[in-house]
Amino acid sequence: MDTREITIKVNAEAAYGYAAAAEEREKIDLLLSLRLSQVTGPSASLEQITRETSQAARARGLTESELDGLLREE
């Protein structure tokens, strides 16, 4: 997969959490990349997006509880 680095603005809590999650950063990057692709690409149903994100995250080693925790963070 071709990747590029971008800069985005997030709230302070999200920035702190990302900086503190060095061991999980690759998984977080993947989850963010998938989500950005979904919201900027062709529209799909929320159910389909959730299902595809979950499948891709699991395929790359993110457990269901880790995924749920990431999705519930504000």
RARADA-V923198 format. One record per helix or strand of 2 or more residues. SS is the DSSP state (hx for helix, st for strand). FROM is the first residue (numbers start at 1). TO is the last residue. If there is no record, write none. Layout:
ss=SS from=FROM to=TO
ss=SS from=FROM to=TO
This chain:
ss=hx from=12 to=20
ss=hx from=22 to=40
ss=hx from=46 to=59
ss=hx from=64 to=72
